[in-house]
Amino acid sequence: MSAGSTDQFGRRIEYLRISVTDRCNFRCAYCMPLEGLPWLPREDILSYEEITEVVRQLAPLGVSRLRITGGEPTIRPQLSTLIAMLRAVPGIEDIALSTNGVKLPEMADELKAAGLDRVNMSADSLKPERIREIARRSLKFSPLDAASAAERAGLEPVKINMVVMRGINDDEIEDFARLTIDHPLHVRFIELMPVGEMANLTFEHVVPSDELLARLSKLGALAADAGPARGNGPAAYYRFAGAPGSVGVITPMSHTYCGDCNRVRLTADGRLRTCLYGEEEVSFRDALRAGAPLAPVYAAALASKPKEHALLQMRVGGLRALSQVGG
């Protein structure tokens, strides 16, 4: 095991989530205020060369898996250029993309050719009117068309993430689950995480995973499953008999999974956060632009990575919105 690749609790850190922009073409109610946020100045955003240099220095320290996030990463120009640069870094085994899918039909083939392995796609409804209500944007968009584009391009396994909100979209969980019976899709249901200024969404909107799985079991028997072959995340997977896809649950509210955390996050402006909901962060950007090595900064950051998040205590490191750190 490479020196510097474990934190103070012995967890191996091999997964880096990289936010390439704080901007998004959606304003999802659980992620960003309707009016948006003050955007980061362009000069504060890491260049593709700087992002690649971060990865080049962290790869020998144990980082082998990357996820490109935002905001919405596909709205940053020439994203495929970054993918190709990261693909060329020795030691990087897997590159994934988190996206709302709007631009996947036009970009999937290009991203695959650049070296992207797979996608996670956010989709909180299958109904056009409800998509507009949740995203608070009027965009012609079909989650199934986007998922099909990713599948045709070979960006597999294709995962679809649904943030479940009681009274808003929880009446569609069965419809999403049925997709896995007919298609090789992996649908993950994520417990709502009330954060920052999303005051209109509270703990009353959280649908615990145990309740969700009980509802899904009425569609047919669910068996525990290993899930898709490649993955870095904390989902617990299940499969209906004979289904080509799987359903998963991600449970930050009802069942924490911090003991197996293997990740850190790089914000668009170059801050390394060791916990999505923690207060601990260091500036990689300052070190990079001063020509200083990142290894000592990274080692110090891992030494302060908390044992678990404080989401249930509503201590979320001053975040105003999830879009600020890429989820």
ABEGO torsion letter per residue (X at the ends): XBBGABBAAGBBBABBBBBABABBABBBAAABBAAEBBBBBAAABBBAAAAAAAAAAAAAAGBABBBBBOEBAAABBGAAAAAAAAAABBGBABBBBBBAGAAAAAAAAAAAAAGBABBBBBBABABAAAAAAAAGBBBBBBAAAAAAAAAAAGBOBBBBBBBBBBGAAAAAAAAAAAAAAABBBBBBBBBBBBBEABAABBAAABBBAAAAAAAAAAAEBBBBBAEBABEABABBBBBBBGBABBBBBBBAAABBAAAABABBBBBAAGBBBABAABABBBBAAAAAAAGBBAAAAAAAAAAABBABBAAAAGBAGGBABAAAAGX
